[in-house]
């Protein structure tokens, strides 16, 4: 007792409020601790690359899988197995050195299909003369022969979506390296086949002069 007043301890109401505040602080600290454990202590994983199994699933999706293109060896085998290719061309289709075959292979869009079109030119080993040119259209899991030219010398290529076939012309006595001229024919895919669009002749007979294209009809 001091100065006539009795010193008393904390009131029950004040003790209840303090206890509530303490309990809320403990719960808040516990919640922060649990949240930190759940994220591993950082937020980088939530914004980083997707999990590996999710990436694998996207890669395996057939809607994004690229179309596999045949390499030179597969193209050679394609020609060898093609019943439409003549026996003469198949005889030329042998390795020149080691396992190097005399073929030129190109890919492109000639027929407007969902896959790539394959152009194969078969050449001779000695002088590189074209003995056969073929266009294969991707058809499901394989390729279909949709064009061939086997009148040597011949060479096929793609020019702005068209098929261009060149046939060198030799006069009597011309060496293989110096043809007298060249016939060029442009084909375009229409109604399921290649249709002739243009043709012209380049004359190389005049030494020192530029070749003059001579249009042809039909």
C-alpha positions as a Python dict, from the first residue, in 0.01 Angstrom:
ca = {
    (1, 'X'): (0, 0, 0),
    (2, 'X'): (154, 336, -116),
    (3, 'X'): (-3, 676, -43),
    (4, 'X'): (-328, 519, 50),
    (5, 'X'): (-362, 345, -284),
    (6, 'X'): (-348, -28, -330),
    (7, 'X'): (-112, -139, -617),
    (8, 'X'): (-288, -396, -828),
    (9, 'X'): (-165, -615, -1123),
    (10, 'X'): (-289, -600, -1483),
    (11, 'X'): (-658, -613, -1534),
    (12, 'X'): (-811, -928, -1688),
    (13, 'X'): (-918, -739, -2002),
    (14, 'X'): (-568, -607, -2071),
    (15, 'X'): (-418, -955, -2027),
    (16, 'X'): (-666, -1106, -2270),
    (17, 'X'): (-581, -848, -2541),
    (18, 'X'): (-207, -902, -2500),
    (19, 'X'): (-250, -1278, -2528),
    (20, 'X'): (-452, -1240, -2848),
    (21, 'X'): (-190, -1015, -3005),
    (22, 'X'): (85, -1260, -2916),
    (23, 'X'): (-107, -1551, -3069),
    (24, 'X'): (-169, -1360, -3392),
    (25, 'X'): (201, -1275, -3424),
    (26, 'X'): (296, -1640, -3380),
    (27, 'X'): (44, -1749, -3645),
    (28, 'X'): (169, -1486, -3893),
    (29, 'X'): (530, -1590, -3843),
    (30, 'X'): (434, -1956, -3890),
    (31, 'X'): (247, -1877, -4213),
    (32, 'X'): (550, -1695, -4358),
    (33, 'X'): (774, -1987, -4264),
    (34, 'X'): (548, -2242, -4436),
    (35, 'X'): (522, -2024, -4751),
    (36, 'X'): (899, -1991, -4772),
    (37, 'X'): (942, -2369, -4745),
    (38, 'X'): (686, -2432, -5021),
    (39, 'X'): (872, -2213, -5273),
    (40, 'X'): (1216, -2335, -5179),
    (41, 'X'): (1309, -1990, -5056),
    (42, 'X'): (1308, -1828, -5404),
    (43, 'X'): (1053, -1728, -5669),
    (44, 'X'): (1277, -1806, -5971),
    (45, 'X'): (1137, -2154, -6023),
    (46, 'X'): (785, -2021, -6080),
    (47, 'X'): (905, -1791, -6361),
    (48, 'X'): (1181, -2009, -6509),
    (49, 'X'): (1169, -2282, -6778),
    (50, 'X'): (890, -2535, -6765),
    (51, 'X'): (949, -2868, -6597),
    (52, 'X'): (1135, -3123, -6807),
    (53, 'X'): (839, -3359, -6847),
    (54, 'X'): (622, -3070, -6974),
    (55, 'X'): (884, -2980, -7238),
    (56, 'X'): (910, -3344, -7347),
    (57, 'X'): (535, -3361, -7390),
    (58, 'X'): (535, -3052, -7614),
    (59, 'X'): (823, -3188, -7822),
    (60, 'X'): (646, -3518, -7878),
    (61, 'X'): (332, -3348, -8005),
    (62, 'X'): (272, -3443, -8372),
    (63, 'X'): (155, -3090, -8452),
    (64, 'X'): (503, -2945, -8398),
    (65, 'X'): (724, -3237, -8499),
    (66, 'X'): (932, -3146, -8809),
    (67, 'X'): (908, -3355, -9124),
    (68, 'X'): (1217, -3575, -9157),
    (69, 'X'): (1405, -3527, -9483),
    (70, 'X'): (1587, -3817, -9651),
    (71, 'X'): (1963, -3778, -9678),
    (72, 'X'): (2173, -3852, -9988),
    (73, 'X'): (2199, -4223, -9904),
    (74, 'X'): (1821, -4256, -9867),
    (75, 'X'): (1768, -4069, -10194),
    (76, 'X'): (1998, -4312, -10375),
    (77, 'X'): (1807, -4606, -10230),
    (78, 'X'): (1479, -4444, -10331),
    (79, 'X'): (1590, -4433, -10695),
    (80, 'X'): (1727, -4786, -10683),
    (81, 'X'): (1399, -4921, -10545),
    (82, 'X'): (1182, -4727, -10792),
    (83, 'X'): (1041, -4963, -11059),
    (84, 'X'): (985, -4663, -11289),
    (85, 'X'): (1358, -4589, -11315),
    (86, 'X'): (1526, -4751, -11616),
    (87, 'X'): (1789, -5022, -11583),
    (88, 'X'): (2041, -4799, -11765),
    (89, 'X'): (2015, -4526, -11500),
    (90, 'X'): (2039, -4779, -11218),
    (91, 'X'): (2362, -4912, -11372),
    (92, 'X'): (2508, -4561, -11353),
    (93, 'X'): (2404, -4532, -10990),
    (94, 'X'): (2721, -4676, -10838),
    (95, 'X'): (2974, -4508, -10607),
    (96, 'X'): (3239, -4301, -10783),
    (97, 'X'): (3485, -4283, -10493),
    (98, 'X'): (3432, -4471, -10169),
    (99, 'X'): (3065, -4437, -10084),
    (100, 'X'): (3009, -4114, -10280),
    (101, 'X'): (2729, -4156, -10533),
    (102, 'X'): (2695, -3931, -10842),
    (103, 'X'): (2366, -3768, -10740),
    (104, 'X'): (2247, -3416, -10671),
    (105, 'X'): (1961, -3393, -10420),
    (106, 'X'): (1737, -3091, -10358),
    (107, 'X'): (1421, -3026, -10157),
    (108, 'X'): (1142, -2777, -10210),
    (109, 'X'): (772, -2716, -10264),
    (110, 'X'): (670, -2805, -10618),
    (111, 'X'): (339, -2983, -10572),
    (112, 'X'): (176, -2788, -10289),
    (113, 'X'): (161, -3091, -10061),
    (114, 'X'): (197, -3099, -9685),
    (115, 'X'): (550, -3238, -9708),
    (116, 'X'): (868, -3166, -9901),
    (117, 'X'): (920, -3260, -10265),
    (118, 'X'): (1246, -3434, -10346),
    (119, 'X'): (1444, -3372, -10667),
    (120, 'X'): (1714, -3623, -10756),
    (121, 'X'): (1954, -3587, -11050),
    (122, 'X'): (2164, -3892, -11139),
    (123, 'X'): (2496, -3808, -11307),
    (124, 'X'): (2785, -3997, -11460),
    (125, 'X'): (3101, -4031, -11253),
    (126, 'X'): (3351, -3930, -11519),
    (127, 'X'): (3210, -3609, -11668),
    (128, 'X'): (2902, -3533, -11455),
    (129, 'X'): (2651, -3570, -11738),
    (130, 'X'): (2292, -3599, -11616),
    (131, 'X'): (2139, -3931, -11715),
    (132, 'X'): (1815, -3908, -11518),
    (133, 'X'): (1610, -3650, -11328),
    (134, 'X'): (1329, -3741, -11089),
    (135, 'X'): (1075, -3564, -10868),
    (136, 'X'): (934, -3749, -10569),
    (137, 'X'): (631, -3621, -10380),
    (138, 'X'): (598, -3702, -10012),
    (139, 'X'): (302, -3937, -9969),
    (140, 'X'): (232, -4045, -9613),
    (141, 'X'): (535, -4234, -9488),
    (142, 'X'): (697, -4263, -9833),
    (143, 'X'): (762, -4085, -10162),
    (144, 'X'): (580, -4115, -10495),
    (145, 'X'): (749, -4069, -10834),
    (146, 'X'): (556, -3786, -11004),
    (147, 'X'): (807, -3689, -11275),
    (148, 'X'): (1107, -3833, -11454),
    (149, 'X'): (1323, -3747, -11755),
    (150, 'X'): (1583, -3995, -11877),
    (151, 'X'): (1705, -3846, -12204),
    (152, 'X'): (2068, -3748, -12130),
    (153, 'X'): (2209, -3497, -12082),
    (154, 'X'): (1932, -3376, -11851),
    (155, 'X'): (1913, -3182, -11527),
    (156, 'X'): (1614, -3071, -11313),
    (157, 'X'): (1592, -2794, -11054),
    (158, 'X'): (1345, -2565, -10875),
    (159, 'X'): (1296, -2208, -10987),
    (160, 'X'): (1046, -1999, -10788),
    (161, 'X'): (817, -2292, -10726),
    (162, 'X'): (834, -2431, -11082),
    (163, 'X'): (1017, -2736, -11212),
    (164, 'X'): (1281, -2640, -11470),
    (165, 'X'): (1437, -2915, -11680),
    (166, 'X'): (1746, -2844, -11892),
    (167, 'X'): (1859, -3068, -12176),
    (168, 'X'): (2190, -2994, -12341),
    (169, 'X'): (2214, -3028, -12716),
    (170, 'X'): (2526, -3162, -12891),
    (171, 'X'): (2610, -3136, -13257),
    (172, 'X'): (2829, -3392, -13427),
    (173, 'X'): (3184, -3358, -13297),
    (174, 'X'): (3096, -3154, -12986),
    (175, 'X'): (3295, -3257, -12677),
    (176, 'X'): (3099, -3335, -12363),
    (177, 'X'): (3224, -3015, -12202),
    (178, 'X'): (3105, -2792, -12491),
    (179, 'X'): (2745, -2849, -12601),
    (180, 'X'): (2608, -2655, -12897),
    (181, 'X'): (2300, -2543, -12709),
    (182, 'X'): (2043, -2611, -12444),
    (183, 'X'): (1669, -2674, -12437),
    (184, 'X'): (1494, -2550, -12123),
    (185, 'X'): (1141, -2652, -12025),
    (186, 'X'): (939, -2513, -11734),
    (187, 'X'): (671, -2729, -11573),
    (188, 'X'): (404, -2634, -11320),
    (189, 'X'): (203, -2865, -11096),
    (190, 'X'): (-166, -2866, -11190),
    (191, 'X'): (-446, -3119, -11141),
    (192, 'X'): (-216, -3377, -10988),
    (193, 'X'): (60, -3367, -11251),
    (194, 'X'): (330, -3148, -11403),
    (195, 'X'): (212, -2949, -11703),
    (196, 'X'): (449, -2784, -11952),
    (197, 'X'): (431, -2403, -11931),
    (198, 'X'): (725, -2260, -12122),
    (199, 'X'): (1016, -2381, -12331),
    (200, 'X'): (1306, -2212, -12506),
    (201, 'X'): (1638, -2290, -12671),
    (202, 'X'): (1974, -2134, -12588),
    (203, 'X'): (2220, -2152, -12878),
    (204, 'X'): (2587, -2167, -12779),
    (205, 'X'): (2727, -2223, -13127),
    (206, 'X'): (2859, -1865, -13175),
    (207, 'X'): (3190, -1825, -12994),
    (208, 'X'): (3209, -1503, -12793),
    (209, 'X'): (2840, -1418, -12835),
    (210, 'X'): (2579, -1432, -12562),
    (211, 'X'): (2329, -1717, -12607),
    (212, 'X'): (2003, -1601, -12761),
    (213, 'X'): (1690, -1761, -12617),
    (214, 'X'): (1455, -1887, -12887),
    (215, 'X'): (1100, -1939, -12754),
    (216, 'X'): (916, -2255, -12848),
    (217, 'X'): (547, -2321, -12841),
    (218, 'X'): (357, -2615, -12709),
}
